[in-house]
Amino acid sequence: MENSKKKKNTGFRWLRRLFFGSKKEMDIFTEEQMQSPMRTIVTKFLHNRLAMIALTVFIAIFLFVMIGPAFFPLDLGYSDSTQNNIGPGYNMMSIPSALKKDAVKISPSARFGVGIDSQGKVYTWGKTKLSRTRSIEKIPAIVKSSKVIDIAAGIDHVVALTETGDIVVWGSTMNGQDEVPNAVQKLKAKDIRQLVAGNQISAVVTTDGRLFMWGNVLNVDAKVEEEYQGRIAKVALTSFGYISLLDDGNVAFTGMKKSSISKVPEELTTGGNVVDITAGDSCCAALTKDGRIVIWGNTTHGEENIPTEIDGKFVSVQGGKYHFTALTDTGRLYSWGEDLFGQSDVPSGLAKEKVTAFYTNYFQNYAQTESGKLYKWGLKGYILGTDNLGRDILTRLINGGRMTMTVGAVAVIISTIIGVVLGSLAGYFGGKVDMVIMRIAEVVGGLPFLPFAMIMSAVVNSIMTESQRIYLIMVILGILSWTSICRLVRAQVFAARESEYVTAAKAMGVSERKIVFRHILPNVISIVVVSATLDFATSMLTESSLSYLGFGVSPPQPTWGNMLKGANNSIVIQQYWWQWVFTSLIFGICTICINTVGDGLRDAIDPKSNER
């Protein structure tokens, strides 16, 4: 009990010294009488407030990048064009409070959302800025002054239908998203049965069963087989195509380009049993009259894992990019498929509520209940934003930091072992041994470091796997950076080998190997620790320099260096600042902290650094 109290008091004393200073200090002579040399070094270091703060920050960063990957796993093959260059923030599902209790329709998109209330007013939220000049928030004047009765959000645009029959498109219009066909412009509001938007494309289904599609028709299969015109009741858009529900209750592929979704299951093409259809990224789902859901297409994200234990039977289904959400006749919601952003994790609070309406698309879900509450789940945003491939900056920052620190640490261990061994031998034996080792050190030290490392990396690039390249970089950095610590240890051993304890050890017949590595080396190890600490930061910088130049660790495996290389673009630097600011910041802080700790150790070891 007493020992635990003493340890606790000691901890409080260290914290007090770190932030408030010591109230009473012993003079240098009393200190030397009471403490061993190592304890004196530790005490001096603990009294260095700047070094202790730097050590605390470095330990925090170290734990952040070493433990973080367990909570932020990295998928090297992941990329998503719908999530590229998204800025930091968690506002992608921040629906306006005025719409929460009066929403008539909500339409989620990949990075923003739109909705209308009972008065026909349009609301927007999320990452609405598409570029410097285009924003979903810039609602056209005709939309603001009219009552909107239907709205749909595409991947980069919004299409709205007013009560007077006007169809208005805004957002990105570079691929013809606003080129509404003349036949559609002549329609009245009562003539439109369905309004839908998708991947740079929009579609309208009329009450007489005709389908019109416009937008990026080169990227999406937007043509309609003429034999189906006049028979279409509903369409469901995938990322590159669509399917149709006919007015006879059968599903048909009415497009022109054959794909995985064009092979509609036979049970859906006859019998007239289908009541609803929806689509994901590259797969489709149909709901039959008896409450069964049939899924076909490319189901690589678990879209086919339909829940079997449900309350009631399904009466409606909607699709996100890689997941589906369905409503039962008892008012219960069920989601399944990919759950990377929690889009398939239905809130537990909905189990006690009866859902009256729900809206699902891309990675988001919204549900309105009988009690008037609005629930939402799915992708809310990214703390540090995304890069040009839609990858989470925070996840790559954590995993990249672990790689950078690992490469730096292993390289320092290799260089320290080589430098200490050769420096000890050169300093103790002198003569020819010293001359040979120092000439080798001069040759290695005279090599142009970065160009030589780049050449070696380029030569072996085609014959090694990525894992082997990473190991090679560690070895290269270690082999090429041992010369400075070798000279330092050599000088220290030169001075120590004439000491009395070395003479006594020789007189007692102790072997030279033991004299060098068991007697002399422990007396100079503090200098080695300081040098290794400073070299750690240097190795991290060197690895990042190689990766930045394209000769280090290659993407998609992240390091802080190649993350900065990916941001080496004037457009990225000006418009997408989050792709380089956070990486530069944590890298700079980490390097400064390591160097500050090294300086603190050097000051603590050097008795002349803190003269009183």
C-alpha positions in Angstrom: 0.0 0.0 0.0 2.8 2.4 0.9 4.7 1.5 -2.3 1.7 2.3 -4.4 1.3 5.7 -2.6 5.0 6.5 -3.2 4.7 5.7 -7.0 1.5 7.8 -7.2 3.3 10.8 -5.5 6.3 10.4 -7.8 4.0 10.6 -10.8 2.4 13.7 -9.5 5.8 15.3 -8.8 6.8 14.6 -12.4 3.7 16.2 -13.8 4.1 19.2 -11.5 7.7 19.6 -12.7 6.6 19.3 -16.3 4.0 22.0 -16.2 4.8 24.1 -13.1 8.4 23.6 -12.4 10.1 22.3 -9.3 9.7 24.3 -6.1 13.0 23.3 -4.7 16.1 22.1 -6.4 19.2 20.5 -4.9 22.6 21.9 -5.6 24.8 20.0 -8.1 27.0 18.5 -5.4 24.1 17.1 -3.3 22.5 15.8 -6.4 25.7 13.9 -7.5 26.1 12.4 -4.0 22.6 11.1 -3.8 22.1 9.9 -7.4 23.8 7.5 -9.8 24.9 9.0 -13.2 22.0 7.3 -15.0 19.5 8.6 -12.5 21.1 12.1 -12.8 20.5 11.9 -16.6 16.9 10.9 -16.1 16.3 13.6 -13.6 17.8 16.3 -15.9 15.7 15.0 -18.8 12.5 15.1 -16.7 13.3 18.7 -15.7 13.5 19.7 -19.3 9.9 20.8 -19.8 10.2 21.2 -23.6 11.7 17.8 -24.1 9.0 16.2 -21.9 6.2 17.9 -23.8 7.8 16.7 -27.1 8.1 13.2 -25.7 4.5 13.2 -24.7 3.3 14.4 -28.1 5.5 11.8 -29.9 4.2 9.0 -27.7 0.7 10.1 -28.5 1.4 10.1 -32.2 3.2 6.8 -32.0 0.3 5.1 -30.2 -2.1 6.8 -32.6 -0.5 5.2 -35.7 0.4 1.9 -34.1 -2.9 1.1 -32.4 -5.1 3.1 -34.8 -5.1 0.5 -37.7 -7.0 -1.9 -35.4 -9.9 0.6 -35.4 -9.3 2.0 -38.9 -8.5 -1.1 -41.1 -7.1 -0.3 -44.5 -8.4 -1.9 -47.7 -5.7 -1.4 -50.3 -8.1 -2.2 -53.2 -10.7 0.3 -52.1 -11.6 3.3 -54.3 -14.9 5.1 -55.0 -15.3 7.8 -57.6 -18.5 9.0 -55.9 -16.5 10.0 -52.8 -13.5 11.6 -54.3 -12.2 15.0 -53.0 -14.7 15.4 -50.3 -13.8 18.0 -47.7 -13.5 17.3 -43.9 -16.7 17.4 -41.9 -19.6 15.3 -40.6 -22.5 17.2 -42.2 -23.5 14.9 -45.1 -26.7 13.9 -43.2 -27.3 17.2 -41.4 -30.9 17.6 -42.6 -32.3 21.1 -41.9 -34.5 21.1 -38.7 -37.3 22.8 -40.6 -37.6 19.8 -42.9 -37.4 17.1 -40.2 -41.1 17.2 -39.2 -42.5 18.3 -42.5 -40.7 16.3 -45.1 -42.8 15.1 -48.1 -39.8 13.6 -49.9 -36.1 13.2 -49.2 -33.6 12.2 -51.9 -30.1 11.2 -50.7 -27.1 11.4 -53.0 -23.5 10.3 -52.7 -22.4 13.4 -50.8 -25.4 15.6 -50.3 -29.1 15.4 -49.9 -32.2 17.3 -51.0 -35.8 17.4 -49.9 -39.1 19.2 -50.1 -41.7 20.0 -47.5 -45.5 20.2 -47.7 -45.3 23.8 -49.0 -43.1 22.7 -51.9 -40.0 24.4 -50.6 -36.6 22.8 -51.5 -33.9 22.2 -48.9 -30.3 21.1 -49.4 -27.6 19.8 -47.1 -24.3 18.0 -47.0 -21.3 18.5 -49.3 -23.2 20.7 -51.7 -20.2 22.4 -53.3 -19.2 20.5 -56.5 -16.6 23.0 -57.7 -15.6 26.6 -57.4 -18.6 27.7 -59.5 -21.1 24.9 -59.1 -23.1 24.2 -56.0 -26.3 22.3 -55.2 -27.1 25.2 -52.8 -27.5 27.5 -55.8 -31.2 26.7 -56.3 -32.6 28.3 -59.5 -35.0 31.2 -59.1 -37.8 29.3 -60.8 -37.6 26.6 -58.2 -37.5 29.1 -55.3 -40.6 30.8 -56.6 -42.6 27.7 -57.5 -44.1 24.8 -55.5 -42.0 21.7 -56.1 -44.0 18.5 -56.0 -41.2 16.0 -56.8 -37.4 16.0 -56.6 -34.6 13.6 -57.2 -30.8 13.8 -56.5 -28.3 12.4 -58.9 -24.6 11.9 -58.3 -23.8 15.5 -59.2 -27.1 17.2 -60.0 -30.7 17.7 -58.9 -33.8 17.5 -61.0 -37.1 19.0 -59.7 -40.7 19.0 -60.9 -42.9 22.0 -60.2 -46.7 22.0 -60.0 -46.9 23.8 -63.3 -45.0 20.9 -65.0 -41.6 22.6 -65.3 -38.6 20.3 -64.9 -35.6 22.1 -63.7 -32.0 20.8 -63.4 -29.1 22.3 -61.5 -25.7 21.3 -60.2 -23.2 19.9 -62.6 -24.5 20.2 -66.2 -21.3 19.5 -68.1 -22.6 16.2 -69.5 -26.0 17.3 -70.7 -27.8 16.8 -67.4 -29.9 19.9 -68.1 -30.8 19.0 -71.7 -34.4 18.0 -71.0 -36.0 16.6 -74.1 -38.6 18.7 -75.8 -41.2 16.0 -75.4 -40.7 16.1 -71.6 -40.8 19.9 -71.5 -44.3 19.8 -73.0 -45.6 17.4 -70.3 -47.9 18.6 -67.5 -47.3 17.7 -63.9 -50.2 15.2 -63.9 -48.6 13.4 -66.9 -45.5 12.4 -65.0 -45.6 9.2 -62.9 -42.0 8.9 -61.8 -39.0 11.3 -61.7 -35.6 9.8 -61.0 -31.9 10.8 -61.2 -28.7 8.7 -61.1 -25.1 8.7 -62.4 -25.1 12.0 -64.5 -28.5 11.0 -65.9 -32.2 11.7 -65.3 -35.3 9.9 -66.3 -39.1 10.5 -66.4 -41.8 7.9 -66.7 -45.2 9.2 -68.0 -48.6 8.1 -67.0 -49.1 6.5 -70.4 -46.0 4.3 -69.9 -43.4 6.1 -71.9 -39.8 6.5 -70.7 -37.5 9.5 -71.4 -33.9 9.6 -70.3 -31.3 12.4 -70.8 -27.8 13.3 -69.6 -24.5 11.4 -70.0 -25.8 8.9 -72.5 -22.3 7.8 -73.4 -21.6 6.6 -69.9 -25.0 5.1 -69.1 -27.2 2.9 -71.2 -30.1 5.3 -71.7 -31.8 4.1 -74.8 -35.1 2.3 -74.7 -36.3 -0.6 -76.8 -39.2 0.8 -78.8 -41.4 -2.3 -78.2 -41.6 -1.4 -74.5 -42.6 2.2 -74.9 -46.1 2.7 -73.6 -45.8 -0.3 -71.2 -43.3 1.0 -68.6 -44.6 1.7 -65.1 -41.3 2.3 -63.2 -37.6 2.3 -63.8 -34.6 1.6 -61.5 -31.2 3.0 -62.3 -27.9 1.3 -61.7 -24.6 3.2 -62.2 -24.4 2.2 -65.9 -27.8 1.0 -66.9 -31.4 0.4 -65.8 -34.3 -2.0 -65.7 -38.0 -1.5 -66.0 -41.2 -2.7 -64.3 -43.9 -3.1 -66.9 -47.6 -2.3 -66.3 -48.4 -6.0 -66.5 -46.3 -6.7 -63.4 -43.3 -8.2 -65.1 -39.7 -7.0 -65.1 -37.9 -6.4 -68.4 -34.5 -5.2 -69.4 -35.5 -2.4 -71.8 -32.0 -1.0 -72.6 -29.6 -1.8 -75.4 -26.3 -2.8 -73.7 -26.1 -6.3 -72.3 -24.7 -6.7 -68.8 -25.2 -8.6 -65.5 -28.5 -6.9 -64.9 -29.9 -7.7 -68.3 -30.2 -11.4 -67.3 -33.5 -10.9 -65.4 -34.6 -14.1 -63.5 -37.3 -16.0 -65.5 -39.7 -15.9 -62.5 -39.8 -12.1 -62.8 -40.4 -11.9 -66.5 -43.7 -13.9 -66.5 -46.7 -14.2 -64.2 -47.1 -10.5 -63.4 -46.1 -11.0 -59.7 -43.8 -8.0 -59.3 -45.0 -4.9 -57.4 -41.8 -2.9 -56.9 -38.2 -2.7 -58.3 -35.0 -1.0 -57.2 -31.3 -1.0 -58.1 -27.9 -0.7 -56.5 -24.5 0.0 -58.1 -24.6 -3.0 -60.5 -27.4 -5.2 -59.2 -31.2 -5.1 -59.0 -34.0 -6.2 -56.7 -37.6 -7.0 -57.3 -40.4 -7.4 -54.8 -43.2 -9.9 -55.5 -46.8 -9.9 -54.4 -46.1 -12.5 -51.8 -43.4 -10.3 -50.1 -40.4 -12.1 -51.5 -37.3 -10.1 -52.7 -35.3 -11.4 -55.7 -31.9 -10.0 -56.4 -29.7 -10.5 -59.5 -26.7 -8.9 -61.1 -23.2 -8.3 -59.7 -23.6 -8.9 -55.9 -20.1 -8.7 -54.6 -20.9 -6.6 -51.4 -23.4 -9.0 -49.8 -26.5 -7.6 -51.5 -27.9 -11.1 -51.8 -27.9 -11.7 -48.0 -31.6 -10.9 -47.5 -32.8 -11.3 -43.9 -34.8 -14.4 -43.3 -36.2 -13.7 -39.9 -38.4 -10.7 -40.3 -41.5 -9.3 -38.7 -44.3 -9.5 -41.3 -43.6 -9.5 -45.0 -41.9 -7.0 -47.2 -44.0 -4.4 -48.9 -41.4 -1.9 -50.3 -37.7 -2.0 -51.1 -35.1 0.6 -52.0 -31.5 0.3 -53.0 -28.3 2.2 -52.0 -25.0 1.7 -53.9 -24.1 -1.5 -52.1 -27.0 -2.2 -49.8 -30.8 -2.5 -49.7 -33.4 -1.4 -47.3 -36.9 -2.9 -47.1 -40.1 -2.1 -45.2 -42.5 -4.8 -43.9 -46.3 -4.5 -43.5 -45.8 -4.1 -39.7 -43.7 -0.9 -40.2 -40.3 -2.5 -39.5 -37.2 -1.7 -41.6 -34.4 -4.1 -42.5 -31.1 -3.3 -44.2 -28.5 -5.6 -45.6 -25.4 -5.6 -47.8 -22.2 -3.6 -47.3 -21.9 -1.8 -43.9 -18.7 0.1 -44.4 -20.3 3.4 -43.3 -23.0 1.9 -41.1 -25.6 2.1 -43.9 -26.9 -1.4 -43.1 -27.1 -0.8 -39.3 -30.7 0.1 -38.7 -31.0 2.2 -35.5 -32.3 0.2 -32.5 -34.8 3.0 -31.8 -36.7 2.1 -34.9 -37.6 -1.3 -33.4 -40.1 0.5 -31.2 -41.4 2.7 -33.9 -43.7 2.2 -36.9 -42.1 3.5 -40.1 -44.4 5.3 -42.5 -41.9 6.4 -45.2 -38.2 5.7 -45.9 -35.6 7.0 -48.4 -32.5 5.0 -49.4 -29.8 5.8 -51.9 -26.0 5.5 -52.1 -24.7 5.2 -48.5 -27.5 6.9 -46.6 -31.0 6.1 -45.2 -33.7 8.3 -43.8 -36.9 7.0 -42.1 -40.0 8.8 -41.0 -42.1 7.2 -38.2 -45.7 7.4 -37.2 -44.7 9.5 -34.2 -43.2 12.1 -36.4 -39.5 11.4 -35.7 -36.9 11.3 -38.4 -34.2 8.7 -38.2 -31.0 8.7 -40.3 -28.1 6.3 -40.6 -25.2 5.7 -43.0 -22.3 7.9 -44.2 -22.2 11.2 -42.3 -18.8 12.3 -43.7 -15.1 12.1 -43.1 -13.2 13.7 -40.3 -10.2 14.6 -42.5 -11.9 14.3 -45.9 -11.0 12.0 -48.9 -8.4 11.9 -51.6 -8.8 11.9 -55.4 -9.8 8.2 -55.3 -12.4 8.6 -52.6 -10.2 7.0 -49.9 -10.5 8.2 -46.3 -7.6 10.5 -45.4 -7.7 9.6 -41.7 -7.4 5.9 -42.4 -4.5 6.3 -44.8 -2.8 8.8 -42.4 -2.9 6.3 -39.6 -1.8 3.3 -41.6 0.7 5.4 -43.6 2.2 6.7 -40.3 2.7 3.1 -39.1 4.6 2.3 -42.3 6.7 5.4 -42.2 7.7 4.9 -38.5 8.3 1.2 -39.0 10.6 1.8 -42.0 12.4 4.5 -40.0 12.8 2.4 -36.8 14.1 -0.7 -38.7 16.5 1.4 -40.7 17.8 3.0 -37.5 18.2 -0.4 -35.8 20.2 -1.7 -38.7 22.4 1.4 -39.0 23.0 1.5 -35.2 24.0 -2.1 -35.0 26.5 -1.7 -37.9 27.8 1.6 -36.7 28.2 0.5 -33.1 30.0 -2.8 -33.9 32.4 -1.2 -36.5 32.9 1.9 -34.5 33.8 -0.1 -31.4 36.2 -2.3 -33.2 37.9 0.7 -35.0 38.2 2.6 -31.8 39.5 -0.2 -29.6 42.0 -1.9 -31.9 43.1 1.1 -33.9 45.9 0.6 -36.5 45.1 -1.3 -39.6 41.6 -2.3 -38.3 40.8 1.3 -37.8 42.1 2.4 -41.2 40.2 -0.3 -43.1 36.9 0.5 -41.3 37.3 4.2 -41.7 38.1 3.9 -45.4 35.0 1.8 -45.9 33.0 4.4 -43.9 34.4 7.2 -46.1 33.4 5.3 -49.3 29.8 4.7 -48.0 29.5 8.2 -46.7 30.7 9.6 -50.0 27.9 8.1 -52.0 25.2 10.5 -53.0 22.5 9.1 -50.7 19.2 9.9 -52.4 20.3 9.3 -56.0 22.0 6.0 -55.0 18.9 4.8 -53.1 16.7 5.9 -56.1 18.8 3.9 -58.5 18.8 0.8 -56.4 15.0 1.1 -55.9 14.5 1.5 -59.7 16.7 -1.4 -60.6 14.9 -3.9 -58.3 11.4 -2.5 -58.9 10.6 -4.9 -61.7 11.9 -8.1 -59.9 10.5 -7.6 -56.4 7.0 -7.6 -54.9 5.8 -4.6 -52.9 6.5 -6.3 -49.6 10.0 -7.1 -50.7 10.5 -3.5 -51.8 9.5 -2.3 -48.4 12.0 -4.6 -46.7 14.7 -3.5 -49.2 14.1 0.2 -48.5 14.6 -0.5 -44.8 17.9 -2.3 -45.5 19.1 0.4 -47.9 18.4 3.1 -45.4 20.2 1.2 -42.7 23.3 0.3 -44.8 23.8 3.8 -46.1 23.3 5.7 -42.9 25.7 4.0 -40.4 28.8 6.1 -41.0 28.0 9.0 -38.7 27.2 6.8 -35.6 30.3 4.7 -36.4 32.6 7.8 -36.2 30.9 8.9 -33.0 31.3 5.5 -31.3 34.9 5.2 -32.6 35.8 8.6 -31.0 34.2 7.6 -27.7 35.9 4.2 -27.6 39.3 5.9 -28.4 38.9 8.0 -25.3 37.6 5.2 -23.1 40.1 2.5 -23.9 42.8 4.3 -21.9 40.7 4.4 -18.8 41.7 2.6 -15.6 38.9 0.1 -15.6 40.0 -1.0 -19.1 43.5 -1.5 -17.9 42.3 -3.4 -14.9 40.2 -5.7 -17.1 43.1 -6.4 -19.3 45.3 -7.2 -16.2 42.6 -9.7 -15.0 42.7 -11.5 -18.4 39.3 -10.5 -19.6 38.9 -11.1 -23.3 39.0 -8.2 -25.7 35.5 -8.9 -27.0 34.1 -8.6 -23.4 36.2 -5.5 -22.8 34.8 -3.8 -25.9 31.2 -4.8 -25.6 30.7 -5.3 -21.9 32.9 -2.7 -20.3 33.6 0.1 -22.8 30.3 0.1 -24.8 27.9 0.5 -21.8 29.9 3.6 -20.9 29.2 5.3 -24.3 25.8 3.9 -24.9 24.1 7.1 -23.9 25.7 8.9 -26.8 24.4 6.1 -29.1 20.9 6.6 -27.8 21.0 10.3 -28.6 22.4 9.6 -32.1 19.8 6.9 -32.8 17.0 9.2 -31.7 18.1 11.9 -34.1 18.7 9.4 -36.8 15.2 8.0 -36.4 13.7 11.3 -37.6 16.2 11.5 -40.4 15.3 8.0 -41.6 11.6 8.9 -41.6 12.3 12.0 -43.6 14.5 10.0 -46.0 11.9 7.3 -46.5 9.3 10.0 -47.1 11.6 11.7 -49.6 12.0 8.5 -51.6 8.3 7.8 -51.5 7.6 11.4 -52.5 9.9 11.1 -55.5 8.3 7.8 -56.5 11.2 5.5 -55.5 10.0 4.4 -52.1 6.9 2.5 -50.9 4.5 2.5 -53.8 0.7 3.2 -53.7 -1.8 2.0 -52.8 0.2 1.1 -49.7 0.3 4.5 -47.9 3.2 6.3 -46.3 3.3 9.9 -45.3 5.7 10.5 -48.2 3.6 9.0 -51.0 0.5 10.7 -49.6 2.2 14.0 -50.0 3.3 13.0 -53.5 -0.4 12.3 -54.4 -1.1 15.9 -53.4 1.7 17.3 -55.5 -0.6 19.2 -57.8 -1.5 22.8 -58.1 -5.2 22.1 -58.3 -5.0 19.9 -55.2 -2.9 22.4 -53.3 -5.4 25.2 -54.0 -8.8 23.5 -53.9 -8.3 20.3 -51.9 -6.0 21.5 -49.1 -7.0 18.7 -46.7 -5.2 16.2 -48.8 -1.8 17.6 -47.8 -2.3 19.9 -44.8 -3.0 17.1 -42.2 -0.3 14.8 -43.5 2.3 17.6 -43.5 1.2 18.8 -40.0 1.4 15.4 -38.3 4.7 14.6 -40.1 6.2 17.9 -39.2 5.1 17.7 -35.5 6.4 14.1 -35.2 9.8 15.0 -36.7 10.2 18.2 -34.5 9.2 16.2 -31.4 11.8 13.5 -32.1 14.6 16.0 -32.7 13.5 17.9 -29.5 13.7 14.7 -27.5 17.1 14.0 -28.9 18.3 17.4 -28.0 16.9 16.9 -24.5 18.8 13.6 -24.1 22.0 15.2 -25.3 21.6 18.1 -22.8 20.9 15.6 -20.0 23.9 13.5 -20.8 26.4 16.4 -21.4 27.3 17.7 -17.9 28.4 21.1 -19.5 25.1 21.8 -21.1 23.3 22.8 -17.9 26.0 24.7 -16.0 24.6 26.3 -12.8 
